[in-house]
Amino acid sequence: MKIVQDPPNKLPQDTPADVAEAVKGLLHKNPKERMLPAEAYKMTHESLIASWDRRRRMATPLDIRLGLTRPEDVSFKLRWGILGCGPISSDWCKCLKEVPGAVLQSCAARDEAKASKFAASHGVERVAPDYQALVADPDVDIIYIGTITSLHKEQVLMAISAGKHVLCEKPLATTAADAAELYAAAEARDVALIEGMWTRYFPAVEHARAAIELGTIGEVRMVQADFPEICYAVQYAPLFFGSTAPTAVVSAGTGGTGGGAVIHYDGRGAAVLSFPSWACEVPEVCEVIGTKGRITLDNWAMHPSRITIRLTTEQCWNEPQGHTSTAQNGVRPHVEQVTYPVPEPAGLPAAGWNYVNQHGFLYQAEAVHRCLAAGLKECPQFTKAESMRIMEMLDEIEKGIADPCR
């Protein structure tokens, strides 16, 4: 038996921690303890590298995977104007600093003193005296709007009228009619209007999207998701069922105590969504249930860093009564779990950060630069068609929920 003494080539710098640790376990044992045959050692090492390479392909950003953009175009220069200097804008600016082409050009708030303090804190080059001056600045290419939803329509139209691209926090508007007006205005001025549904850009979500396209879990029959802000839970329905109109949307409940909705896609399945009160232990999980498996996005599903895929074993597929789940057949599913760590600092808010996993804003920021560099007016991860479909669903859902949190 030949004993491997010399480690193989170094791992790529972007090898994830779990793979790196597994390989290290093979490489750095005391030689007397490392009794793995050379061929088996090589196969184990290669399988780990192959596993990471497959993960990397599955999590490739959709705009790159479709050949619409180039990875290097994160260096495409965009001069950002920040409209609204609250906590969400603060976290956004921290991430923009890590995008090679991003320039923090200007910012504005209702209170100019607040904007000055914000600029000093984040290295923004100048302070505009008001929102109108910000959008009129010829040295600003794109406006980020991080204000409350009720102000979005007025502010988006102001920026579009000035010929600026716009990235507006979700939800884009308070009604579908208003959202349609905003998109029409952007089209008329030939500028991009992108709704900031940052969830769509996380590697775990990119992986889930690719798995669905490949038919990994068969045909999607049900989507389950939860969050107090309705738009977060609802956006998973068109992601996994497509942006075609559902056949029915029904809802009930209150914003204060909790509510829910069922979105039915005739002949295909349904999305079952819950909107718990903020005053409870919110699960924050998305489940995509298919005919041959199930995908779980969690930790946490609105900004997930983990995907778990459970595949129905082949022996269950043709169960005579059609009860094909592994639980009904007394067997375990094949399970694959992949963690995509958010850039550090991550997880619970670190010092100077305001929200959980907010460093994941980076994925959206990079995609915006790539897509605008390519001359696109939207990012394929979250298109105008999906945005409008969700707005229409929200209008219907809010009919049955008192005091909803859109």
C-alpha positions as CSV (number, residue, x, y, z in Angstrom):
1,M,0.0,0.0,0.0
2,K,1.5,3.3,-1.1
3,I,1.1,6.1,1.5
4,V,0.6,9.7,0.2
5,Q,3.2,12.0,1.7
6,D,3.1,15.0,-0.5
7,P,0.0,17.3,-0.8
8,P,-1.4,18.0,-4.3
9,N,-1.6,21.4,-5.9
10,K,-3.0,24.2,-3.8
11,L,-6.7,24.8,-3.8
12,P,-8.2,27.9,-5.6
13,Q,-8.4,31.0,-3.4
14,D,-12.2,31.0,-3.6
15,T,-12.6,27.4,-2.4
16,P,-15.3,27.5,0.3
17,A,-14.4,26.8,3.9
18,D,-16.1,23.4,4.1
19,V,-14.3,22.0,1.1
20,A,-10.9,23.6,2.1
21,E,-11.2,22.0,5.6
22,A,-12.0,18.6,4.2
23,V,-9.0,18.7,1.9
24,K,-6.8,20.0,4.8
25,G,-8.0,17.0,6.7
26,L,-6.4,14.9,4.0
27,L,-3.3,16.9,3.6
28,H,-2.1,17.8,7.0
29,K,-2.5,14.7,9.1
30,N,0.6,13.3,10.7
31,P,2.1,11.0,7.9
32,K,2.0,8.0,10.3
33,E,-1.8,8.6,10.7
34,R,-2.4,9.4,7.1
35,M,-2.9,5.8,5.8
36,L,-5.0,6.6,2.7
37,P,-3.9,4.8,-0.4
38,A,-2.5,7.2,-3.0
39,E,-5.3,6.4,-5.6
40,A,-8.1,6.8,-3.1
41,Y,-6.5,9.9,-1.8
42,K,-6.3,11.4,-5.3
43,M,-9.9,10.4,-6.0
44,T,-11.1,11.9,-2.7
45,H,-9.3,15.1,-3.4
46,E,-10.5,15.3,-7.0
47,S,-14.1,14.6,-5.9
48,L,-14.0,17.5,-3.4
49,I,-12.6,19.8,-6.1
50,A,-15.2,18.6,-8.6
51,S,-18.0,19.1,-6.0
52,W,-16.9,22.7,-5.5
53,D,-16.6,23.3,-9.2
54,R,-20.2,22.1,-9.7
55,R,-21.4,24.3,-6.9
56,R,-19.7,27.3,-8.4
57,R,-21.4,26.6,-11.8
58,M,-24.8,26.2,-10.1
59,A,-24.4,29.5,-8.3
60,T,-23.2,31.4,-11.3
61,P,-25.1,34.7,-11.4
62,L,-27.9,34.4,-14.0
63,D,-26.8,37.4,-16.1
64,I,-23.4,35.7,-16.6
65,R,-24.8,32.2,-17.0
66,L,-27.0,33.4,-19.8
67,G,-24.1,35.1,-21.6
68,L,-25.6,38.6,-21.2
69,T,-22.8,40.1,-19.2
70,R,-19.1,39.7,-18.4
71,P,-17.8,39.0,-14.9
72,E,-15.1,41.7,-15.3
73,D,-17.8,44.4,-15.8
74,V,-18.1,44.9,-12.1
75,S,-15.4,47.5,-12.9
76,F,-17.8,49.4,-15.2
77,K,-17.9,52.9,-13.8
78,L,-21.2,54.1,-12.3
79,R,-21.4,57.3,-10.2
80,W,-24.0,56.7,-7.6
81,G,-26.4,59.3,-6.0
82,I,-27.9,58.1,-2.7
83,L,-31.4,59.4,-2.1
84,G,-32.2,58.9,1.5
85,C,-29.6,58.6,4.2
86,G,-31.1,56.0,6.6
87,P,-29.9,52.6,7.8
88,I,-30.6,50.7,4.5
89,S,-28.7,53.3,2.5
90,S,-25.8,53.0,4.9
91,D,-25.5,49.2,4.4
92,W,-25.9,49.7,0.6
93,C,-23.0,52.2,0.5
94,K,-20.7,49.8,2.5
95,C,-21.3,47.2,-0.2
96,L,-20.8,49.6,-3.1
97,K,-17.3,50.4,-1.8
98,E,-16.4,46.8,-2.6
99,V,-17.6,47.1,-6.3
100,P,-14.6,48.2,-8.3
101,G,-16.6,50.4,-10.7
102,A,-18.8,52.1,-8.1
103,V,-18.2,55.8,-7.2
104,L,-20.1,57.3,-4.2
105,Q,-20.7,60.6,-5.9
106,S,-23.4,62.3,-4.0
107,C,-26.1,62.0,-1.4
108,A,-29.1,63.9,-0.1
109,A,-31.6,63.7,2.8
110,R,-34.5,65.7,4.0
111,D,-32.1,67.2,6.5
112,E,-28.9,68.5,4.8
113,A,-27.0,68.1,8.1
114,K,-27.9,64.4,8.2
115,A,-26.7,64.0,4.6
116,S,-23.4,65.7,5.5
117,K,-22.9,63.4,8.4
118,F,-23.7,60.4,6.2
119,A,-21.3,61.6,3.5
120,A,-18.5,61.9,6.0
121,S,-19.2,58.5,7.4
122,H,-19.3,56.7,4.0
123,G,-16.8,58.7,2.0
124,V,-19.4,60.2,-0.4
125,E,-17.8,62.8,-2.5
126,R,-20.4,65.6,-2.2
127,V,-23.7,66.5,-0.5
128,A,-26.6,67.8,-2.5
129,P,-28.8,70.4,-0.7
130,D,-32.0,68.5,-1.6
131,Y,-33.3,65.6,-3.7
132,Q,-33.9,67.7,-6.8
133,A,-30.3,68.9,-6.8
134,L,-29.1,65.3,-6.4
135,V,-31.0,64.0,-9.4
136,A,-30.0,67.0,-11.5
137,D,-26.3,66.5,-10.9
138,P,-24.6,65.8,-14.2
139,D,-21.9,63.8,-12.5
140,V,-24.4,61.3,-11.2
141,D,-25.3,58.3,-13.4
142,I,-27.7,56.3,-11.2
143,I,-29.8,57.0,-8.2
144,Y,-30.3,54.6,-5.3
145,I,-33.6,55.2,-3.5
146,G,-33.6,53.9,0.1
147,T,-36.7,55.7,1.5
148,I,-40.1,54.5,2.6
149,T,-42.4,53.0,0.1
150,S,-45.0,55.8,0.1
151,L,-42.3,58.2,-1.2
152,H,-41.0,55.9,-4.0
153,K,-43.3,57.0,-6.8
154,E,-42.5,60.7,-6.5
155,Q,-38.8,60.2,-6.1
156,V,-38.5,57.6,-8.9
157,L,-40.3,59.9,-11.3
158,M,-38.0,62.8,-10.2
159,A,-34.9,60.8,-11.0
160,I,-36.2,59.4,-14.3
161,S,-37.2,62.9,-15.4
162,A,-33.6,63.9,-14.9
163,G,-32.5,61.1,-17.2
164,K,-31.0,58.9,-14.4
165,H,-31.0,55.2,-14.0
166,V,-32.8,54.1,-10.8
167,L,-32.4,51.3,-8.3
168,C,-35.3,51.6,-5.9
169,E,-35.8,49.5,-2.8
170,K,-38.6,47.1,-2.7
171,P,-41.5,47.2,-2.9
172,L,-41.3,49.6,-5.8
173,A,-44.7,51.2,-5.3
174,T,-47.9,51.0,-3.2
175,T,-50.0,49.7,-6.2
176,A,-49.5,47.9,-9.5
177,A,-50.9,50.9,-11.3
178,D,-48.2,53.2,-9.9
179,A,-45.5,50.6,-10.7
180,A,-46.7,50.4,-14.3
181,E,-46.5,54.2,-14.5
182,L,-43.0,54.2,-13.2
183,Y,-41.8,51.5,-15.7
184,A,-43.5,53.4,-18.6
185,A,-41.7,56.6,-17.6
186,A,-38.3,54.8,-17.5
187,E,-39.0,53.2,-20.9
188,A,-39.9,56.6,-22.3
189,R,-36.6,58.1,-21.1
190,D,-34.6,55.0,-22.1
191,V,-33.2,54.5,-18.6
192,A,-33.1,51.5,-16.3
193,L,-35.6,51.2,-13.5
194,I,-34.6,48.2,-11.3
195,E,-36.6,47.1,-8.2
196,G,-34.1,46.1,-5.5
197,M,-35.3,42.6,-4.7
198,W,-31.8,41.7,-3.4
199,T,-32.9,38.1,-2.4
200,R,-32.7,37.1,-6.1
201,Y,-29.0,37.7,-6.3
202,F,-27.8,35.4,-3.5
203,P,-25.8,32.4,-4.6
204,A,-28.1,30.0,-2.8
205,V,-31.1,31.4,-4.8
206,E,-29.0,31.3,-8.0
207,H,-28.3,27.6,-7.2
208,A,-32.0,26.9,-6.6
209,R,-33.0,28.6,-9.8
210,A,-30.5,26.5,-11.8
211,A,-31.6,23.3,-10.0
212,I,-35.3,24.0,-11.0
213,E,-34.3,24.6,-14.6
214,L,-32.4,21.3,-14.7
215,G,-35.4,19.5,-13.4
216,T,-33.5,18.3,-10.3
217,I,-36.6,18.0,-8.2
218,G,-39.0,17.2,-11.0
219,E,-42.0,19.4,-11.7
220,V,-42.7,22.1,-9.1
221,R,-46.0,21.5,-7.3
222,M,-45.8,23.8,-4.3
223,V,-43.9,26.8,-3.0
224,Q,-44.1,27.6,0.7
225,A,-42.6,30.8,2.1
226,D,-43.1,33.2,5.0
227,F,-42.2,36.7,6.1
228,P,-44.0,39.6,7.7
229,E,-43.3,41.9,4.7
230,I,-45.6,40.4,2.1
231,C,-43.4,41.2,-0.9
232,Y,-40.6,39.0,0.4
233,A,-42.7,35.9,0.6
234,V,-44.7,36.6,-2.6
235,Q,-41.6,37.0,-4.8
236,Y,-40.8,33.3,-4.5
237,A,-44.0,32.3,-6.3
238,P,-43.1,33.8,-9.7
239,L,-39.4,32.7,-9.2
240,F,-40.4,29.0,-9.2
241,F,-43.7,29.1,-11.1
242,G,-42.8,31.7,-13.7
243,S,-44.2,35.2,-14.2
244,T,-47.4,34.1,-16.0
245,A,-50.6,35.1,-14.2
246,P,-52.0,32.8,-11.6
247,T,-55.5,31.5,-11.8
248,A,-56.5,32.6,-8.3
249,V,-55.2,34.6,-5.4
250,V,-57.0,34.3,-2.0
251,S,-55.9,35.8,1.3
252,A,-57.0,36.5,4.9
253,G,-55.7,37.8,8.1
254,T,-54.2,41.0,9.6
255,G,-50.8,42.6,9.6
256,G,-50.8,42.8,13.3
257,T,-51.6,39.2,14.2
258,G,-50.6,37.3,11.0
259,G,-52.2,36.4,7.7
260,G,-51.7,34.2,4.7
261,A,-52.4,33.7,1.0
262,V,-52.7,30.9,-1.6
263,I,-51.7,31.6,-5.1
264,H,-53.0,28.9,-7.4
265,Y,-51.5,28.0,-10.8
266,D,-54.2,25.9,-12.5
267,G,-52.9,22.5,-13.5
268,R,-49.5,23.1,-12.0
269,G,-49.7,23.8,-8.3
270,A,-49.8,26.5,-5.7
271,A,-47.8,28.9,-3.6
272,V,-48.8,28.8,0.1
273,L,-47.5,31.9,1.8
274,S,-47.7,33.1,5.4
275,F,-47.2,36.6,6.7
276,P,-46.6,36.2,10.5
277,S,-46.6,39.1,12.9
278,W,-43.3,40.8,13.6
279,A,-43.9,39.9,17.2
280,C,-43.2,36.2,16.9
281,E,-40.4,33.8,16.1
282,V,-40.5,34.1,12.3
283,P,-39.2,30.9,10.5
284,E,-38.0,32.7,7.4
285,V,-37.8,29.5,5.3
286,C,-38.7,28.9,1.6
287,E,-39.6,25.3,0.5
288,V,-39.9,24.4,-3.2
289,I,-41.7,21.1,-3.4
290,G,-41.4,19.0,-6.6
291,T,-42.5,15.6,-7.9
292,K,-39.0,14.2,-7.3
293,G,-37.5,16.3,-4.5
294,R,-37.6,19.4,-2.3
295,I,-35.4,22.5,-2.0
296,T,-35.1,24.4,1.2
297,L,-33.7,27.9,1.4
298,D,-32.9,29.2,4.9
299,N,-30.6,30.9,7.3
300,W,-32.5,33.1,6.4
301,A,-34.7,32.7,3.3
302,M,-35.1,36.4,2.5
303,H,-31.3,36.6,2.3
304,P,-30.3,32.9,2.3
305,S,-26.8,31.5,2.7
306,R,-27.8,27.8,2.6
307,I,-29.6,25.5,0.2
308,T,-30.6,22.0,1.0
309,I,-31.8,19.7,-1.7
310,R,-33.6,16.5,-0.7
311,L,-34.1,14.0,-3.6
312,T,-36.8,11.3,-3.7
313,T,-35.1,8.0,-4.2
314,E,-35.9,6.2,-7.4
315,Q,-37.6,3.3,-5.7
316,C,-40.4,5.7,-4.6
317,W,-41.2,7.1,-8.1
318,N,-43.6,4.5,-9.2
319,E,-45.4,3.7,-5.9
320,P,-48.7,2.1,-6.9
321,Q,-50.9,4.6,-5.0
322,G,-48.9,7.6,-6.1
323,H,-47.5,8.2,-2.6
324,T,-44.0,9.0,-3.8
325,S,-42.5,10.9,-0.8
326,T,-39.7,9.1,1.0
327,A,-41.6,9.4,4.3
328,Q,-44.5,7.4,2.9
329,N,-42.1,4.7,1.7
330,G,-40.1,4.4,4.8
331,V,-36.8,5.5,3.3
332,R,-34.6,8.5,3.6
333,P,-34.1,11.1,0.8
334,H,-30.7,11.8,-0.7
335,V,-29.6,15.0,0.9
336,E,-27.2,17.6,-0.4
337,Q,-26.6,20.8,1.6
338,V,-24.5,23.7,0.4
339,T,-23.6,26.8,2.4
340,Y,-22.6,30.0,0.5
341,P,-21.2,32.2,3.2
342,V,-22.1,35.9,2.9
343,P,-19.0,38.1,2.7
344,E,-17.7,39.0,6.2
345,P,-18.9,40.7,8.3
346,A,-22.1,38.6,7.9
347,G,-24.9,37.0,9.8
348,L,-26.3,39.0,12.6
349,P,-25.5,42.7,12.2
350,A,-21.8,43.5,12.9
351,A,-20.6,46.7,14.3
352,G,-21.6,49.5,11.9
353,W,-24.1,47.4,10.0
354,N,-27.9,47.6,10.5
355,Y,-29.5,44.4,9.2
356,V,-29.0,40.6,9.0
357,N,-26.8,39.4,6.1
358,Q,-26.9,42.8,4.6
359,H,-23.4,42.4,3.2
360,G,-25.2,40.3,0.6
361,F,-26.2,43.6,-1.0
362,L,-22.9,43.1,-2.8
363,Y,-24.4,40.4,-5.1
364,Q,-27.0,42.8,-6.4
365,A,-24.6,45.7,-6.7
366,E,-22.2,43.8,-8.8
367,A,-25.1,42.6,-11.1
368,V,-26.3,46.1,-11.6
369,H,-22.9,47.2,-12.8
370,R,-22.5,44.2,-15.1
371,C,-26.0,44.6,-16.6
372,L,-25.7,48.4,-17.2
373,A,-22.3,47.8,-18.8
374,A,-23.9,45.5,-21.2
375,G,-26.6,48.1,-22.1
376,L,-29.4,46.2,-20.4
377,K,-32.2,48.0,-18.7
378,E,-33.0,45.3,-16.2
379,C,-31.3,42.4,-14.5
380,P,-32.5,38.9,-15.4
381,Q,-32.5,37.9,-11.8
382,F,-35.6,40.1,-11.2
383,T,-37.2,41.5,-14.3
384,K,-39.9,44.1,-14.9
385,A,-42.3,41.3,-15.8
386,E,-41.8,39.6,-12.4
387,S,-41.9,42.9,-10.6
388,M,-45.2,43.8,-12.2
389,R,-46.6,40.3,-11.6
390,I,-45.8,40.6,-7.9
391,M,-47.3,44.1,-7.7
392,E,-50.5,42.7,-9.1
393,M,-50.5,39.8,-6.6
394,L,-49.9,42.2,-3.7
395,D,-52.9,44.2,-4.8
396,E,-55.0,41.1,-4.7
397,I,-53.6,39.8,-1.4
398,E,-54.1,43.1,0.4
399,K,-57.8,42.9,-0.3
400,G,-58.1,40.2,2.3
401,I,-55.6,41.4,4.8
402,A,-56.2,44.3,7.2
403,D,-53.3,46.7,7.7
404,P,-50.8,44.6,5.6
405,C,-47.1,45.2,5.7
406,R,-46.3,45.4,1.9
